[in-house]
Amino acid sequence: MIDEKCVLCNGPMEHKYNPMKEWNVKGFLCGKCYSKKIFEHYPGKHERVNQDGH
Ligand SMILES: [Zn+2]
């Protein structure tokens, strides 16, 4: 049994994700919140494909 909960949504975590230090989050995040945080802090990371100059 996993009795730990996501610190953001308080939901159960199937997988625990370690937040980055600069997020100032204590505890673990669920997958959803982790991706959300990634997107908040690094917007466009997955969209911006910089292939200019190739
Ligand atoms: Zn969550």
mmCIF file of the protein (N, C-alpha, C, O) and its ligand, coordinates in Angstrom:
data_MODEL
# 
_entry.id   MODEL 
# 
loop_
_entity.id 
_entity.type 
_entity.pdbx_number_of_molecules 
1 polymer     1 
2 non-polymer 1 
# 
_entity_poly.entity_id                      1 
_entity_poly.type                           'polypeptide(L)' 
_entity_poly.nstd_linkage                   no 
_entity_poly.nstd_monomer                   no 
_entity_poly.pdbx_seq_one_letter_code       MIDEKCVLCNGPMEHKYNPMKEWNVKGFLCGKCYSKKIFEHYPGKHERVNQDGH 
_entity_poly.pdbx_seq_one_letter_code_can   MIDEKCVLCNGPMEHKYNPMKEWNVKGFLCGKCYSKKIFEHYPGKHERVNQDGH 
_entity_poly.pdbx_strand_id                 A 
# 
loop_
_entity_poly_seq.entity_id 
_entity_poly_seq.num 
_entity_poly_seq.mon_id 
_entity_poly_seq.hetero 
1 1  MET n 
1 2  ILE n 
1 3  ASP n 
1 4  GLU n 
1 5  LYS n 
1 6  CYS n 
1 7  VAL n 
1 8  LEU n 
1 9  CYS n 
1 10 ASN n 
1 11 GLY n 
1 12 PRO n 
1 13 MET n 
1 14 GLU n 
1 15 HIS n 
1 16 LYS n 
1 17 TYR n 
1 18 ASN n 
1 19 PRO n 
1 20 MET n 
1 21 LYS n 
1 22 GLU n 
1 23 TRP n 
1 24 ASN n 
1 25 VAL n 
1 26 LYS n 
1 27 GLY n 
1 28 PHE n 
1 29 LEU n 
1 30 CYS n 
1 31 GLY n 
1 32 LYS n 
1 33 CYS n 
1 34 TYR n 
1 35 SER n 
1 36 LYS n 
1 37 LYS n 
1 38 ILE n 
1 39 PHE n 
1 40 GLU n 
1 41 HIS n 
1 42 TYR n 
1 43 PRO n 
1 44 GLY n 
1 45 LYS n 
1 46 HIS n 
1 47 GLU n 
1 48 ARG n 
1 49 VAL n 
1 50 ASN n 
1 51 GLN n 
1 52 ASP n 
1 53 GLY n 
1 54 HIS n 
# 
loop_
_struct_asym.id 
_struct_asym.entity_id 
A 1 
B 2 
# 
loop_
_chem_comp.id 
_chem_comp.type 
_chem_comp.mon_nstd_flag 
ARG 'L-peptide linking' y 
ASN 'L-peptide linking' y 
ASP 'L-peptide linking' y 
CYS 'L-peptide linking' y 
GLN 'L-peptide linking' y 
GLU 'L-peptide linking' y 
GLY 'peptide linking'   y 
HIS 'L-peptide linking' y 
ILE 'L-peptide linking' y 
LEU 'L-peptide linking' y 
LYS 'L-peptide linking' y 
MET 'L-peptide linking' y 
PHE 'L-peptide linking' y 
PRO 'L-peptide linking' y 
SER 'L-peptide linking' y 
TRP 'L-peptide linking' y 
TYR 'L-peptide linking' y 
VAL 'L-peptide linking' y 
ZN  non-polymer         . 
# 
_pdbx_entity_nonpoly.entity_id   2 
_pdbx_entity_nonpoly.name        ? 
_pdbx_entity_nonpoly.comp_id     ZN 
# 
_pdbx_nonpoly_scheme.asym_id         B 
_pdbx_nonpoly_scheme.entity_id       2 
_pdbx_nonpoly_scheme.mon_id          ZN 
_pdbx_nonpoly_scheme.ndb_seq_num     1 
_pdbx_nonpoly_scheme.pdb_seq_num     101 
_pdbx_nonpoly_scheme.auth_seq_num    101 
_pdbx_nonpoly_scheme.pdb_mon_id      ZN 
_pdbx_nonpoly_scheme.auth_mon_id     ZN 
_pdbx_nonpoly_scheme.pdb_strand_id   A 
_pdbx_nonpoly_scheme.pdb_ins_code    . 
# 
loop_
_atom_site.group_PDB 
_atom_site.id 
_atom_site.type_symbol 
_atom_site.label_atom_id 
_atom_site.label_alt_id 
_atom_site.label_comp_id 
_atom_site.label_asym_id 
_atom_site.label_entity_id 
_atom_site.label_seq_id 
_atom_site.pdbx_PDB_ins_code 
_atom_site.Cartn_x 
_atom_site.Cartn_y 
_atom_site.Cartn_z 
_atom_site.occupancy 
_atom_site.B_iso_or_equiv 
_atom_site.pdbx_formal_charge 
_atom_site.auth_seq_id 
_atom_site.auth_comp_id 
_atom_site.auth_asym_id 
_atom_site.auth_atom_id 
_atom_site.pdbx_PDB_model_num 
ATOM   1   N  N  . MET A 1 1  ? 0.849  -1.212 0.000   1.00 0.00 ? 1   MET A N  1 
ATOM   2   C  CA . MET A 1 1  ? 0.000  0.000  0.000   1.00 0.00 ? 1   MET A CA 1 
ATOM   3   C  C  . MET A 1 1  ? 0.874  1.249  0.000   1.00 0.00 ? 1   MET A C  1 
ATOM   4   O  O  . MET A 1 1  ? 1.856  1.341  0.737   1.00 0.00 ? 1   MET A O  1 
ATOM   5   N  N  . ILE A 1 2  ? 0.508  2.175  -0.815  1.00 0.00 ? 2   ILE A N  1 
ATOM   6   C  CA . ILE A 1 2  ? 1.205  3.462  -0.819  1.00 0.00 ? 2   ILE A CA 1 
ATOM   7   C  C  . ILE A 1 2  ? 0.371  4.459  -0.013  1.00 0.00 ? 2   ILE A C  1 
ATOM   8   O  O  . ILE A 1 2  ? -0.756 4.789  -0.383  1.00 0.00 ? 2   ILE A O  1 
ATOM   9   N  N  . ASP A 1 3  ? 0.943  4.928  1.085   1.00 0.00 ? 3   ASP A N  1 
ATOM   10  C  CA . ASP A 1 3  ? 0.167  5.868  1.894   1.00 0.00 ? 3   ASP A CA 1 
ATOM   11  C  C  . ASP A 1 3  ? 0.625  7.305  1.671   1.00 0.00 ? 3   ASP A C  1 
ATOM   12  O  O  . ASP A 1 3  ? 0.176  8.227  2.353   1.00 0.00 ? 3   ASP A O  1 
ATOM   13  N  N  . GLU A 1 4  ? 1.510  7.479  0.722   1.00 0.00 ? 4   GLU A N  1 
ATOM   14  C  CA . GLU A 1 4  ? 1.948  8.829  0.428   1.00 0.00 ? 4   GLU A CA 1 
ATOM   15  C  C  . GLU A 1 4  ? 1.048  9.443  -0.625  1.00 0.00 ? 4   GLU A C  1 
ATOM   16  O  O  . GLU A 1 4  ? 0.542  8.763  -1.517  1.00 0.00 ? 4   GLU A O  1 
ATOM   17  N  N  . LYS A 1 5  ? 0.865  10.731 -0.498  1.00 0.00 ? 5   LYS A N  1 
ATOM   18  C  CA . LYS A 1 5  ? -0.005 11.418 -1.449  1.00 0.00 ? 5   LYS A CA 1 
ATOM   19  C  C  . LYS A 1 5  ? 0.743  12.533 -2.142  1.00 0.00 ? 5   LYS A C  1 
ATOM   20  O  O  . LYS A 1 5  ? 1.724  13.073 -1.631  1.00 0.00 ? 5   LYS A O  1 
ATOM   21  N  N  . CYS A 1 6  ? 0.256  12.856 -3.305  1.00 0.00 ? 6   CYS A N  1 
ATOM   22  C  CA . CYS A 1 6  ? 0.829  13.959 -4.057  1.00 0.00 ? 6   CYS A CA 1 
ATOM   23  C  C  . CYS A 1 6  ? 0.627  15.257 -3.267  1.00 0.00 ? 6   CYS A C  1 
ATOM   24  O  O  . CYS A 1 6  ? -0.473 15.541 -2.794  1.00 0.00 ? 6   CYS A O  1 
ATOM   25  N  N  . VAL A 1 7  ? 1.692  16.031 -3.133  1.00 0.00 ? 7   VAL A N  1 
ATOM   26  C  CA . VAL A 1 7  ? 1.604  17.235 -2.313  1.00 0.00 ? 7   VAL A CA 1 
ATOM   27  C  C  . VAL A 1 7  ? 0.799  18.333 -3.003  1.00 0.00 ? 7   VAL A C  1 
ATOM   28  O  O  . VAL A 1 7  ? 0.373  19.288 -2.353  1.00 0.00 ? 7   VAL A O  1 
ATOM   29  N  N  . LEU A 1 8  ? 0.593  18.211 -4.282  1.00 0.00 ? 8   LEU A N  1 
ATOM   30  C  CA . LEU A 1 8  ? -0.151 19.245 -4.996  1.00 0.00 ? 8   LEU A CA 1 
ATOM   31  C  C  . LEU A 1 8  ? -1.639 18.949 -5.046  1.00 0.00 ? 8   LEU A C  1 
ATOM   32  O  O  . LEU A 1 8  ? -2.450 19.780 -4.639  1.00 0.00 ? 8   LEU A O  1 
ATOM   33  N  N  . CYS A 1 9  ? -2.003 17.783 -5.536  1.00 0.00 ? 9   CYS A N  1 
ATOM   34  C  CA . CYS A 1 9  ? -3.426 17.479 -5.714  1.00 0.00 ? 9   CYS A CA 1 
ATOM   35  C  C  . CYS A 1 9  ? -3.934 16.557 -4.612  1.00 0.00 ? 9   CYS A C  1 
ATOM   36  O  O  . CYS A 1 9  ? -5.125 16.256 -4.532  1.00 0.00 ? 9   CYS A O  1 
ATOM   37  N  N  . ASN A 1 10 ? -3.005 16.114 -3.763  1.00 0.00 ? 10  ASN A N  1 
ATOM   38  C  CA . ASN A 1 10 ? -3.392 15.254 -2.650  1.00 0.00 ? 10  ASN A CA 1 
ATOM   39  C  C  . ASN A 1 10 ? -3.940 13.914 -3.105  1.00 0.00 ? 10  ASN A C  1 
ATOM   40  O  O  . ASN A 1 10 ? -4.586 13.196 -2.342  1.00 0.00 ? 10  ASN A O  1 
ATOM   41  N  N  . GLY A 1 11 ? -3.678 13.597 -4.329  1.00 0.00 ? 11  GLY A N  1 
ATOM   42  C  CA . GLY A 1 11 ? -4.178 12.339 -4.862  1.00 0.00 ? 11  GLY A CA 1 
ATOM   43  C  C  . GLY A 1 11 ? -3.160 11.228 -4.665  1.00 0.00 ? 11  GLY A C  1 
ATOM   44  O  O  . GLY A 1 11 ? -1.996 11.491 -4.363  1.00 0.00 ? 11  GLY A O  1 
ATOM   45  N  N  . PRO A 1 12 ? -3.586 10.016 -4.833  1.00 0.00 ? 12  PRO A N  1 
ATOM   46  C  CA . PRO A 1 12 ? -2.678 8.874  -4.701  1.00 0.00 ? 12  PRO A CA 1 
ATOM   47  C  C  . PRO A 1 12 ? -1.666 8.857  -5.841  1.00 0.00 ? 12  PRO A C  1 
ATOM   48  O  O  . PRO A 1 12 ? -1.967 9.259  -6.964  1.00 0.00 ? 12  PRO A O  1 
ATOM   49  N  N  . MET A 1 13 ? -0.477 8.390  -5.535  1.00 0.00 ? 13  MET A N  1 
ATOM   50  C  CA . MET A 1 13 ? 0.558  8.359  -6.559  1.00 0.00 ? 13  MET A CA 1 
ATOM   51  C  C  . MET A 1 13 ? 0.838  6.934  -6.984  1.00 0.00 ? 13  MET A C  1 
ATOM   52  O  O  . MET A 1 13 ? 1.211  6.093  -6.167  1.00 0.00 ? 13  MET A O  1 
ATOM   53  N  N  . GLU A 1 14 ? 0.659  6.672  -8.246  1.00 0.00 ? 14  GLU A N  1 
ATOM   54  C  CA . GLU A 1 14 ? 1.060  5.373  -8.749  1.00 0.00 ? 14  GLU A CA 1 
ATOM   55  C  C  . GLU A 1 14 ? 2.569  5.335  -8.886  1.00 0.00 ? 14  GLU A C  1 
ATOM   56  O  O  . GLU A 1 14 ? 3.222  4.326  -8.621  1.00 0.00 ? 14  GLU A O  1 
ATOM   57  N  N  . HIS A 1 15 ? 3.093  6.468  -9.307  1.00 0.00 ? 15  HIS A N  1 
ATOM   58  C  CA . HIS A 1 15 ? 4.541  6.631  -9.356  1.00 0.00 ? 15  HIS A CA 1 
ATOM   59  C  C  . HIS A 1 15 ? 4.895  7.929  -8.654  1.00 0.00 ? 15  HIS A C  1 
ATOM   60  O  O  . HIS A 1 15 ? 4.210  8.943  -8.791  1.00 0.00 ? 15  HIS A O  1 
ATOM   61  N  N  . LYS A 1 16 ? 5.966  7.871  -7.910  1.00 0.00 ? 16  LYS A N  1 
ATOM   62  C  CA . LYS A 1 16 ? 6.393  9.084  -7.223  1.00 0.00 ? 16  LYS A CA 1 
ATOM   63  C  C  . LYS A 1 16 ? 7.367  9.838  -8.106  1.00 0.00 ? 16  LYS A C  1 
ATOM   64  O  O  . LYS A 1 16 ? 8.295  9.267  -8.679  1.00 0.00 ? 16  LYS A O  1 
ATOM   65  N  N  . TYR A 1 17 ? 7.134  11.120 -8.200  1.00 0.00 ? 17  TYR A N  1 
ATOM   66  C  CA . TYR A 1 17 ? 8.052  11.940 -8.968  1.00 0.00 ? 17  TYR A CA 1 
ATOM   67  C  C  . TYR A 1 17 ? 8.729  12.938 -8.047  1.00 0.00 ? 17  TYR A C  1 
ATOM   68  O  O  . TYR A 1 17 ? 8.073  13.649 -7.285  1.00 0.00 ? 17  TYR A O  1 
ATOM   69  N  N  . ASN A 1 18 ? 10.025 12.980 -8.126  1.00 0.00 ? 18  ASN A N  1 
ATOM   70  C  CA . ASN A 1 18 ? 10.803 13.901 -7.329  1.00 0.00 ? 18  ASN A CA 1 
ATOM   71  C  C  . ASN A 1 18 ? 10.759 15.285 -7.970  1.00 0.00 ? 18  ASN A C  1 
ATOM   72  O  O  . ASN A 1 18 ? 11.204 15.454 -9.105  1.00 0.00 ? 18  ASN A O  1 
ATOM   73  N  N  . PRO A 1 19 ? 10.229 16.272 -7.257  1.00 0.00 ? 19  PRO A N  1 
ATOM   74  C  CA . PRO A 1 19 ? 10.187 17.616 -7.814  1.00 0.00 ? 19  PRO A CA 1 
ATOM   75  C  C  . PRO A 1 19 ? 11.584 18.223 -7.878  1.00 0.00 ? 19  PRO A C  1 
ATOM   76  O  O  . PRO A 1 19 ? 12.477 17.852 -7.117  1.00 0.00 ? 19  PRO A O  1 
ATOM   77  N  N  . MET A 1 20 ? 11.748 19.147 -8.786  1.00 0.00 ? 20  MET A N  1 
ATOM   78  C  CA . MET A 1 20 ? 13.024 19.835 -8.889  1.00 0.00 ? 20  MET A CA 1 
ATOM   79  C  C  . MET A 1 20 ? 13.169 20.814 -7.729  1.00 0.00 ? 20  MET A C  1 
ATOM   80  O  O  . MET A 1 20 ? 12.182 21.316 -7.192  1.00 0.00 ? 20  MET A O  1 
ATOM   81  N  N  . LYS A 1 21 ? 14.414 21.073 -7.356  1.00 0.00 ? 21  LYS A N  1 
ATOM   82  C  CA . LYS A 1 21 ? 14.660 21.949 -6.218  1.00 0.00 ? 21  LYS A CA 1 
ATOM   83  C  C  . LYS A 1 21 ? 14.037 23.320 -6.417  1.00 0.00 ? 21  LYS A C  1 
ATOM   84  O  O  . LYS A 1 21 ? 13.449 23.884 -5.494  1.00 0.00 ? 21  LYS A O  1 
ATOM   85  N  N  . GLU A 1 22 ? 14.166 23.845 -7.611  1.00 0.00 ? 22  GLU A N  1 
ATOM   86  C  CA . GLU A 1 22 ? 13.714 25.216 -7.862  1.00 0.00 ? 22  GLU A CA 1 
ATOM   87  C  C  . GLU A 1 22 ? 12.195 25.349 -7.841  1.00 0.00 ? 22  GLU A C  1 
ATOM   88  O  O  . GLU A 1 22 ? 11.672 26.460 -7.917  1.00 0.00 ? 22  GLU A O  1 
ATOM   89  N  N  . TRP A 1 23 ? 11.490 24.241 -7.740  1.00 0.00 ? 23  TRP A N  1 
ATOM   90  C  CA . TRP A 1 23 ? 10.028 24.316 -7.669  1.00 0.00 ? 23  TRP A CA 1 
ATOM   91  C  C  . TRP A 1 23 ? 9.564  24.616 -6.245  1.00 0.00 ? 23  TRP A C  1 
ATOM   92  O  O  . TRP A 1 23 ? 8.404  24.966 -6.022  1.00 0.00 ? 23  TRP A O  1 
ATOM   93  N  N  . ASN A 1 24 ? 10.467 24.479 -5.296  1.00 0.00 ? 24  ASN A N  1 
ATOM   94  C  CA . ASN A 1 24 ? 10.122 24.687 -3.886  1.00 0.00 ? 24  ASN A CA 1 
ATOM   95  C  C  . ASN A 1 24 ? 8.957  23.812 -3.440  1.00 0.00 ? 24  ASN A C  1 
ATOM   96  O  O  . ASN A 1 24 ? 8.041  24.272 -2.759  1.00 0.00 ? 24  ASN A O  1 
ATOM   97  N  N  . VAL A 1 25 ? 9.008  22.568 -3.827  1.00 0.00 ? 25  VAL A N  1 
ATOM   98  C  CA . VAL A 1 25 ? 7.961  21.629 -3.453  1.00 0.00 ? 25  VAL A CA 1 
ATOM   99  C  C  . VAL A 1 25 ? 8.536  20.604 -2.492  1.00 0.00 ? 25  VAL A C  1 
ATOM   100 O  O  . VAL A 1 25 ? 9.560  19.977 -2.764  1.00 0.00 ? 25  VAL A O  1 
ATOM   101 N  N  . LYS A 1 26 ? 7.863  20.447 -1.374  1.00 0.00 ? 26  LYS A N  1 
ATOM   102 C  CA . LYS A 1 26 ? 8.308  19.439 -0.416  1.00 0.00 ? 26  LYS A CA 1 
ATOM   103 C  C  . LYS A 1 26 ? 7.454  18.193 -0.554  1.00 0.00 ? 26  LYS A C  1 
ATOM   104 O  O  . LYS A 1 26 ? 6.232  18.240 -0.414  1.00 0.00 ? 26  LYS A O  1 
ATOM   105 N  N  . GLY A 1 27 ? 8.100  17.107 -0.825  1.00 0.00 ? 27  GLY A N  1 
ATOM   106 C  CA . GLY A 1 27 ? 7.357  15.875 -0.988  1.00 0.00 ? 27  GLY A CA 1 
ATOM   107 C  C  . GLY A 1 27 ? 7.434  15.392 -2.422  1.00 0.00 ? 27  GLY A C  1 
ATOM   108 O  O  . GLY A 1 27 ? 8.314  15.784 -3.188  1.00 0.00 ? 27  GLY A O  1 
ATOM   109 N  N  . PHE A 1 28 ? 6.503  14.543 -2.759  1.00 0.00 ? 28  PHE A N  1 
ATOM   110 C  CA . PHE A 1 28 ? 6.518  13.964 -4.087  1.00 0.00 ? 28  PHE A CA 1 
ATOM   111 C  C  . PHE A 1 28 ? 5.290  14.367 -4.873  1.00 0.00 ? 28  PHE A C  1 
ATOM   112 O  O  . PHE A 1 28 ? 4.263  14.753 -4.315  1.00 0.00 ? 28  PHE A O  1 
ATOM   113 N  N  . LEU A 1 29 ? 5.425  14.265 -6.185  1.00 0.00 ? 29  LEU A N  1 
ATOM   114 C  CA . LEU A 1 29 ? 4.312  14.629 -7.058  1.00 0.00 ? 29  LEU A CA 1 
ATOM   115 C  C  . LEU A 1 29 ? 3.841  13.411 -7.832  1.00 0.00 ? 29  LEU A C  1 
ATOM   116 O  O  . LEU A 1 29 ? 4.606  12.487 -8.106  1.00 0.00 ? 29  LEU A O  1 
ATOM   117 N  N  . CYS A 1 30 ? 2.549  13.434 -8.179  1.00 0.00 ? 30  CYS A N  1 
ATOM   118 C  CA . CYS A 1 30 ? 2.046  12.403 -9.073  1.00 0.00 ? 30  CYS A CA 1 
ATOM   119 C  C  . CYS A 1 30 ? 2.441  12.784 -10.506 1.00 0.00 ? 30  CYS A C  1 
ATOM   120 O  O  . CYS A 1 30 ? 2.929  13.885 -10.759 1.00 0.00 ? 30  CYS A O  1 
ATOM   121 N  N  . GLY A 1 31 ? 2.226  11.878 -11.404 1.00 0.00 ? 31  GLY A N  1 
ATOM   122 C  CA . GLY A 1 31 ? 2.637  12.109 -12.779 1.00 0.00 ? 31  GLY A CA 1 
ATOM   123 C  C  . GLY A 1 31 ? 2.002  13.337 -13.386 1.00 0.00 ? 31  GLY A C  1 
ATOM   124 O  O  . GLY A 1 31 ? 2.655  14.097 -14.101 1.00 0.00 ? 31  GLY A O  1 
ATOM   125 N  N  . LYS A 1 32 ? 0.732  13.531 -13.103 1.00 0.00 ? 32  LYS A N  1 
ATOM   126 C  CA . LYS A 1 32 ? 0.001  14.660 -13.670 1.00 0.00 ? 32  LYS A CA 1 
ATOM   127 C  C  . LYS A 1 32 ? 0.599  15.979 -13.219 1.00 0.00 ? 32  LYS A C  1 
ATOM   128 O  O  . LYS A 1 32 ? 0.891  16.857 -14.032 1.00 0.00 ? 32  LYS A O  1 
ATOM   129 N  N  . CYS A 1 33 ? 0.777  16.104 -11.917 1.00 0.00 ? 33  CYS A N  1 
ATOM   130 C  CA . CYS A 1 33 ? 1.286  17.354 -11.362 1.00 0.00 ? 33  CYS A CA 1 
ATOM   131 C  C  . CYS A 1 33 ? 2.724  17.586 -11.783 1.00 0.00 ? 33  CYS A C  1 
ATOM   132 O  O  . CYS A 1 33 ? 3.160  18.723 -11.958 1.00 0.00 ? 33  CYS A O  1 
ATOM   133 N  N  . TYR A 1 34 ? 3.435  16.518 -11.939 1.00 0.00 ? 34  TYR A N  1 
ATOM   134 C  CA . TYR A 1 34 ? 4.819  16.640 -12.359 1.00 0.00 ? 34  TYR A CA 1 
ATOM   135 C  C  . TYR A 1 34 ? 4.884  17.234 -13.764 1.00 0.00 ? 34  TYR A C  1 
ATOM   136 O  O  . TYR A 1 34 ? 5.649  18.165 -14.015 1.00 0.00 ? 34  TYR A O  1 
ATOM   137 N  N  . SER A 1 35 ? 4.098  16.705 -14.659 1.00 0.00 ? 35  SER A N  1 
ATOM   138 C  CA . SER A 1 35 ? 4.107  17.238 -16.024 1.00 0.00 ? 35  SER A CA 1 
ATOM   139 C  C  . SER A 1 35 ? 3.613  18.670 -16.041 1.00 0.00 ? 35  SER A C  1 
ATOM   140 O  O  . SER A 1 35 ? 4.088  19.507 -16.810 1.00 0.00 ? 35  SER A O  1 
ATOM   141 N  N  . LYS A 1 36 ? 2.635  18.935 -15.164 1.00 0.00 ? 36  LYS A N  1 
ATOM   142 C  CA . LYS A 1 36 ? 2.091  20.277 -15.060 1.00 0.00 ? 36  LYS A CA 1 
ATOM   143 C  C  . LYS A 1 36 ? 3.185  21.259 -14.639 1.00 0.00 ? 36  LYS A C  1 
ATOM   144 O  O  . LYS A 1 36 ? 3.345  22.336 -15.213 1.00 0.00 ? 36  LYS A O  1 
ATOM   145 N  N  . LYS A 1 37 ? 3.919  20.849 -13.629 1.00 0.00 ? 37  LYS A N  1 
ATOM   146 C  CA . LYS A 1 37 ? 4.999  21.689 -13.117 1.00 0.00 ? 37  LYS A CA 1 
ATOM   147 C  C  . LYS A 1 37 ? 6.069  21.893 -14.175 1.00 0.00 ? 37  LYS A C  1 
ATOM   148 O  O  . LYS A 1 37 ? 6.572  23.000 -14.372 1.00 0.00 ? 37  LYS A O  1 
ATOM   149 N  N  . ILE A 1 38 ? 6.400  20.822 -14.840 1.00 0.00 ? 38  ILE A N  1 
ATOM   150 C  CA . ILE A 1 38 ? 7.393  20.908 -15.914 1.00 0.00 ? 38  ILE A CA 1 
ATOM   151 C  C  . ILE A 1 38 ? 6.946  21.956 -16.919 1.00 0.00 ? 38  ILE A C  1 
ATOM   152 O  O  . ILE A 1 38 ? 7.737  22.788 -17.365 1.00 0.00 ? 38  ILE A O  1 
ATOM   153 N  N  . PHE A 1 39 ? 5.684  21.904 -17.265 1.00 0.00 ? 39  PHE A N  1 
ATOM   154 C  CA . PHE A 1 39 ? 5.161  22.816 -18.266 1.00 0.00 ? 39  PHE A CA 1 
ATOM   155 C  C  . PHE A 1 39 ? 5.152  24.243 -17.740 1.00 0.00 ? 39  PHE A C  1 
ATOM   156 O  O  . PHE A 1 39 ? 5.438  25.183 -18.481 1.00 0.00 ? 39  PHE A O  1 
ATOM   157 N  N  . GLU A 1 40 ? 4.821  24.410 -16.448 1.00 0.00 ? 40  GLU A N  1 
ATOM   158 C  CA . GLU A 1 40 ? 4.788  25.749 -15.853 1.00 0.00 ? 40  GLU A CA 1 
ATOM   159 C  C  . GLU A 1 40 ? 6.174  26.370 -15.823 1.00 0.00 ? 40  GLU A C  1 
ATOM   160 O  O  . GLU A 1 40 ? 6.348  27.551 -16.126 1.00 0.00 ? 40  GLU A O  1 
ATOM   161 N  N  . HIS A 1 41 ? 7.137  25.574 -15.459 1.00 0.00 ? 41  HIS A N  1 
ATOM   162 C  CA . HIS A 1 41 ? 8.472  26.113 -15.266 1.00 0.00 ? 41  HIS A CA 1 
ATOM   163 C  C  . HIS A 1 41 ? 9.290  26.114 -16.538 1.00 0.00 ? 41  HIS A C  1 
ATOM   164 O  O  . HIS A 1 41 ? 10.200 26.926 -16.708 1.00 0.00 ? 41  HIS A O  1 
ATOM   165 N  N  . TYR A 1 42 ? 8.965  25.215 -17.413 1.00 0.00 ? 42  TYR A N  1 
ATOM   166 C  CA . TYR A 1 42 ? 9.712  25.178 -18.656 1.00 0.00 ? 42  TYR A CA 1 
ATOM   167 C  C  . TYR A 1 42 ? 8.741  25.157 -19.819 1.00 0.00 ? 42  TYR A C  1 
ATOM   168 O  O  . TYR A 1 42 ? 8.638  24.168 -20.545 1.00 0.00 ? 42  TYR A O  1 
ATOM   169 N  N  . PRO A 1 43 ? 8.018  26.283 -19.990 1.00 0.00 ? 43  PRO A N  1 
ATOM   170 C  CA . PRO A 1 43 ? 6.982  26.321 -21.036 1.00 0.00 ? 43  PRO A CA 1 
ATOM   171 C  C  . PRO A 1 43 ? 7.603  26.179 -22.411 1.00 0.00 ? 43  PRO A C  1 
ATOM   172 O  O  . PRO A 1 43 ? 8.658  26.740 -22.708 1.00 0.00 ? 43  PRO A O  1 
ATOM   173 N  N  . GLY A 1 44 ? 6.926  25.426 -23.221 1.00 0.00 ? 44  GLY A N  1 
ATOM   174 C  CA . GLY A 1 44 ? 7.366  25.280 -24.600 1.00 0.00 ? 44  GLY A CA 1 
ATOM   175 C  C  . GLY A 1 44 ? 8.508  24.306 -24.768 1.00 0.00 ? 44  GLY A C  1 
ATOM   176 O  O  . GLY A 1 44 ? 9.040  24.130 -25.865 1.00 0.00 ? 44  GLY A O  1 
ATOM   177 N  N  . LYS A 1 45 ? 8.882  23.673 -23.664 1.00 0.00 ? 45  LYS A N  1 
ATOM   178 C  CA . LYS A 1 45 ? 10.020 22.777 -23.741 1.00 0.00 ? 45  LYS A CA 1 
ATOM   179 C  C  . LYS A 1 45 ? 9.788  21.660 -24.753 1.00 0.00 ? 45  LYS A C  1 
ATOM   180 O  O  . LYS A 1 45 ? 10.689 21.242 -25.480 1.00 0.00 ? 45  LYS A O  1 
ATOM   181 N  N  . HIS A 1 46 ? 8.550  21.201 -24.768 1.00 0.00 ? 46  HIS A N  1 
ATOM   182 C  CA . HIS A 1 46 ? 8.270  20.079 -25.649 1.00 0.00 ? 46  HIS A CA 1 
ATOM   183 C  C  . HIS A 1 46 ? 7.814  20.529 -27.031 1.00 0.00 ? 46  HIS A C  1 
ATOM   184 O  O  . HIS A 1 46 ? 7.767  19.751 -27.984 1.00 0.00 ? 46  HIS A O  1 
ATOM   185 N  N  . GLU A 1 47 ? 7.478  21.816 -27.101 1.00 0.00 ? 47  GLU A N  1 
ATOM   186 C  CA . GLU A 1 47 ? 6.991  22.300 -28.384 1.00 0.00 ? 47  GLU A CA 1 
ATOM   187 C  C  . GLU A 1 47 ? 8.119  22.878 -29.224 1.00 0.00 ? 47  GLU A C  1 
ATOM   188 O  O  . GLU A 1 47 ? 8.150  22.768 -30.449 1.00 0.00 ? 47  GLU A O  1 
ATOM   189 N  N  . ARG A 1 48 ? 9.047  23.504 -28.496 1.00 0.00 ? 48  ARG A N  1 
ATOM   190 C  CA . ARG A 1 48 ? 10.103 24.190 -29.202 1.00 0.00 ? 48  ARG A CA 1 
ATOM   191 C  C  . ARG A 1 48 ? 11.165 23.206 -29.679 1.00 0.00 ? 48  ARG A C  1 
ATOM   192 O  O  . ARG A 1 48 ? 12.001 22.732 -28.909 1.00 0.00 ? 48  ARG A O  1 
ATOM   193 N  N  . VAL A 1 49 ? 11.104 22.931 -30.920 1.00 0.00 ? 49  VAL A N  1 
ATOM   194 C  CA . VAL A 1 49 ? 12.121 22.056 -31.493 1.00 0.00 ? 49  VAL A CA 1 
ATOM   195 C  C  . VAL A 1 49 ? 13.054 22.919 -32.322 1.00 0.00 ? 49  VAL A C  1 
ATOM   196 O  O  . VAL A 1 49 ? 12.709 23.378 -33.411 1.00 0.00 ? 49  VAL A O  1 
ATOM   197 N  N  . ASN A 1 50 ? 14.209 23.122 -31.793 1.00 0.00 ? 50  ASN A N  1 
ATOM   198 C  CA . ASN A 1 50 ? 15.141 24.029 -32.436 1.00 0.00 ? 50  ASN A CA 1 
ATOM   199 C  C  . ASN A 1 50 ? 16.048 23.273 -33.396 1.00 0.00 ? 50  ASN A C  1 
ATOM   200 O  O  . ASN A 1 50 ? 17.101 22.753 -33.024 1.00 0.00 ? 50  ASN A O  1 
ATOM   201 N  N  . GLN A 1 51 ? 15.611 23.233 -34.607 1.00 0.00 ? 51  GLN A N  1 
ATOM   202 C  CA . GLN A 1 51 ? 16.419 22.525 -35.590 1.00 0.00 ? 51  GLN A CA 1 
ATOM   203 C  C  . GLN A 1 51 ? 16.953 23.494 -36.635 1.00 0.00 ? 51  GLN A C  1 
ATOM   204 O  O  . GLN A 1 51 ? 17.406 23.095 -37.708 1.00 0.00 ? 51  GLN A O  1 
ATOM   205 N  N  . ASP A 1 52 ? 16.888 24.770 -36.295 1.00 0.00 ? 52  ASP A N  1 
ATOM   206 C  CA . ASP A 1 52 ? 17.430 25.773 -37.218 1.00 0.00 ? 52  ASP A CA 1 
ATOM   207 C  C  . ASP A 1 52 ? 18.940 25.588 -37.374 1.00 0.00 ? 52  ASP A C  1 
ATOM   208 O  O  . ASP A 1 52 ? 19.657 25.296 -36.417 1.00 0.00 ? 52  ASP A O  1 
ATOM   209 N  N  . GLY A 1 53 ? 19.379 25.764 -38.572 1.00 0.00 ? 53  GLY A N  1 
ATOM   210 C  CA . GLY A 1 53 ? 20.814 25.686 -38.786 1.00 0.00 ? 53  GLY A CA 1 
ATOM   211 C  C  . GLY A 1 53 ? 21.285 24.294 -39.160 1.00 0.00 ? 53  GLY A C  1 
ATOM   212 O  O  . GLY A 1 53 ? 22.473 24.064 -39.386 1.00 0.00 ? 53  GLY A O  1 
ATOM   213 N  N  . HIS A 1 54 ? 20.348 23.379 -39.221 1.00 0.00 ? 54  HIS A N  1 
ATOM   214 C  CA . HIS A 1 54 ? 20.753 22.035 -39.620 1.00 0.00 ? 54  HIS A CA 1 
ATOM   215 C  C  . HIS A 1 54 ? 20.607 21.819 -41.110 1.00 0.00 ? 54  HIS A C  1 
ATOM   216 O  O  . HIS A 1 54 ? 20.908 20.735 -41.609 1.00 0.00 ? 54  HIS A O  1 
HETATM 217 ZN ZN . ZN  B 2 .  ? -0.835 15.415 -8.115  1.00 0.00 2 101 ZN  A ZN 1 
# 
